[in-house]
Amino acid sequence: MKVCLLQMNSRDDKNANLAATKSLLNKAITATNADLVSLPEVFTYLGGCVAGARQAAEQIPGGEACEMLRSMAREHGVYIHGGSMAERQGDRLFNTTIMIDPAGEIIARYRKIHMFDVITPDGKVFKESATYDNGKDIVTVDIKGIRFGLTICYDLRFSELYTALSKAGVQVLFAPAAFTLMTGKDHWEVLCRARAIETQCYVLAANQTGAYVEDGIPRDSFGNSMIVDPWGTVIARCQNQVGFCTATLDFEYQQSVRQNLPALQNRVLAV
């Protein structure tokens, strides 16, 4: 299965972000002929303010971003993993990712479980829970006989989620992100590779890159979108600019990794 990750520099202008997404999707699909394309977290709206994020939120299905991705999946005959967007349900918002099949049908939806509420080492405050409620359920989806697990960004730091997904039989993990520059330079690759090694899964980690502004404060995303194989080797990586990277997932190789190092079979703790 050939997969492609989009790396974007989304800002606080939803219309501009959707136009950029459509352009980059068309370019990436034409250039790579991928079976599946994955977008980064909050590709529809990044930064700005809580009021702006609420205004950019949409119902799923039916919202502008959701329907654009469904249309492109049908047009190109590909699977599209919708990174994440703000989903509106009544008065509540969720940071939500969707999986769309080549017929344009939504075949999975995951609401981010872990909220990024931290003060980073450089003193910047992030409080995701001021905008979003957290999800409750782990989500998997089968594509062409392969089981995928859905996660988003800050989830990467919580190995128990990945253990649960591993026990559910996943072979590929999505980890779309808007990882900060300050934490990303030390933790992004380590976490992506660790999750791949401990689950013996492929990890597809599409990240935001570059500068944006939130509540008047300049911020930066780390970039370095990457595809990691079940041995923990980075087999594709984006440069620090808007673009895409691609790799072919080899499930016979994955099986050999799991046979030669049977860590999943050797698991003892029932957690």
N, C-alpha and C positions, 0 to 999 in steps of 0.2 A: 504494500500500500504506500503510495507516494503522498507525503503530507507537506504542507507549506505553512509557515508562520508569517503573519504580517506584523511589522514593527511600525508603530505610529507615533505621532506627536500631537495628540488630541488637545484641544483647548476648551474654552468656555463658550463656544459658538457651535450649537448642535448642527445647524444647516451646513456650516463649513466642514465640520467633522464628517457628516454623512457624504458630502461631495468627495472629500478626500478618501474616505473608505471605499466608495464605489470605484473611483479611479484606480486605487491601489489594488483592489480585488481584481478588476479587469486585467490590469497589467500582470499581476502575479499568476493568475489562472492561465492566461495566454502564454506566458513565458515558461511555465513549469509543467503544464498539463497535469496538475496534482489531482488526486482523488478527493482530498480533504484540505480545507483551508481553515486556519484558526486565527482569530483576532485577539487583540489584547483587552485587558480589563478597561471598563468605562470608556470605550471608544467613542461613545456618543457625546460625552460631556466630562471634562476633567478640569478641576480647579474652580474658578469663579467663586460662587458662594452657595450656601444651603438653599436659598430661594431660587437661584438659577438651576441648581440640580433638580429641585422639585418641579420646576417648570419644564425641564427637559425630559422628565420621567414620562413613561408611556405604559399603556396596557399591553399585555402579551397574551394572545396575538392581537393584531389590529393597529399597533403603533407604527409610526413612520419608519423607524429604524428596523424594527422586526420585519415589516412587510417588504422593505428594500432588500434585506438579506434573503428572504424567501423567494423573491422574484429573481435574484441573481443566482440562487441555487438552481432554480428551474431553467434559467437561461443557459447556464453553463453545464448543467448536469453533474454538479459536484455536491459533496457534503460541506456545509459551512457551520463551523463552531463559532457562535456569536460573542466570543470574548466575554464581556459583560456590559450591561446597561442598567439604568435605573428603571425598575418595574414599579408601576403604580397599582396598588390594590386598595381601593377605597382611600382612606387617609394615610395608609401605610406605604412606605417605599422599601424595596428590596434591591440589593445588588445581585443581579440575576444573569445567568448565562443560559443560552439555549443551543440545542443541536438541531440542525435542519438537514433533511435528506434531499436528494436530487429532484424529488417531486415537489419540493417546497414545503413539505410538512414538518412541523415541529415534533421531533421524536423524543426530546428530553428537555427538562428545565431544572436548573439547580440554583438555589438561593444561598448566597455566601453565608457560611456559618460563623466564622470568626471575624469580629470587627476590629479594625486597625485603630485602636485608641492608645496613642503613645506620645511621649516626648522624645524626639530623636536626639542623638549625641550632640548635634549642633544647636539644640534648643528649640527646634520647630515643633509645634503642636499639631497632631493629627487626631481627629475625633470622628471616625466614620459613623459611630452610633448616633451622632447628632443629626445625621441624614437618613440612615438606613436602620431597619430592624434586621435581626439576624435570622437566617433560615434554621431549620431543625433537622432536615433529612439528608442522608447520603444518597447520591444518585449515580446509577450506572446506565449505560446504553450499549446495545449490541449493534455493530456495523460490519456487515460482510463477515459475520461469524467471529468478530473480534470484540471483546468487551472493553469499553472505555469507562473511566471514572472521571467525574467532574468535580473540580475544585477551583478556587479563585484566590490568587495573591497571598494574603496573610495566612490563609489556610496552610501554606507551605511549612509554617513553623510548628504545626501540631501533628506529630507523627501518628497519634492515635487515629486520626481521620484516615490516613493512608493505610494503616493496618486494617481498619474496617473495610476499606475498598479492596485491599489485597485479598482479604478473606471472602469478599464477594466475587472473586475470580477475575479482576481486571487485568488487562495486559498493557493498556496505554492509559496514561494520566494526563489530563489537561490541567495546566496551571497558568491561565492568563493573568497578567499583572500590570500594575502601575507602580512598580517597586521604586522606592526613593533612591536617589544617588547616594545619600549618606549611609544607608543600611545596605544598599545593593552592592557597593564596592567590596564589602567584606562578607556578605551572607548569601547573595543571590545564587551564584554558581554552586556554592557549598550545599545549599538547601536543595536545589534542583537535582544535583548529583546524589545527595544522600537519599532523597525520596526514590530515585531510580534504583539505587543499590539495595535499599532495604525491602523494596517490593519486587525487584527484578522486572520492572516495567519500563517501557519507553515513557519519557516525560516530554510533553509538548508545552513549552513555556514562552508564550508570546508576550512581550513586555512593551510598555510605553517607553519613549526615549525623549530626552531634551527638556527644554524649559517650558514652564507654564506659570500662571499666577493664581493663587488662591487667597481670597480675602485680602487682596492687596499685597500679599507676601510672595516674592519670587521663590519658586521651587523647581526641582529638577528630577526627572525620572532617569533610571540607570541604563535602560536599553539592554543590550546583550541578550536579546531573545535567543533561545537555544532549544535544540532537540538533543536529548540525552538518551543513550541506549541502556539496556538492562544491566550492563556491566558498570555503568556510571561514566561512560565516555561521552564527551560532547561531540556529536557527529555533524552538527550544523550550528552556525551562529551568525546572527546579524551584526553588521558593523554599527557604530554609534550614529546612525542616521535613519531616516525613514526608508523602509525597504522591506525585503522579505528574504527568508532562507528556506531551503527545502531539503528533504532526505527521504529515502525509501526505508520503511520499517520492515525488517526481516524477522518474521515470526519463527522460522526454523532456527535462526540464531538465538532468539529468545529462549526457545525450548532447550537448546544446548546449554545455555547459561544456567537454566533452572535444573537441568540434570546433573551438570558438573559441580554445581554448588547448591545442594538441595536445602537451602536455608528455609524456604517456605514450608517444606515438609518437616524440618527439624524444630519448628516453632513449638514451644512448650506452654508459655504463659497464655492463659485464656483471657486476654484483654481486648 
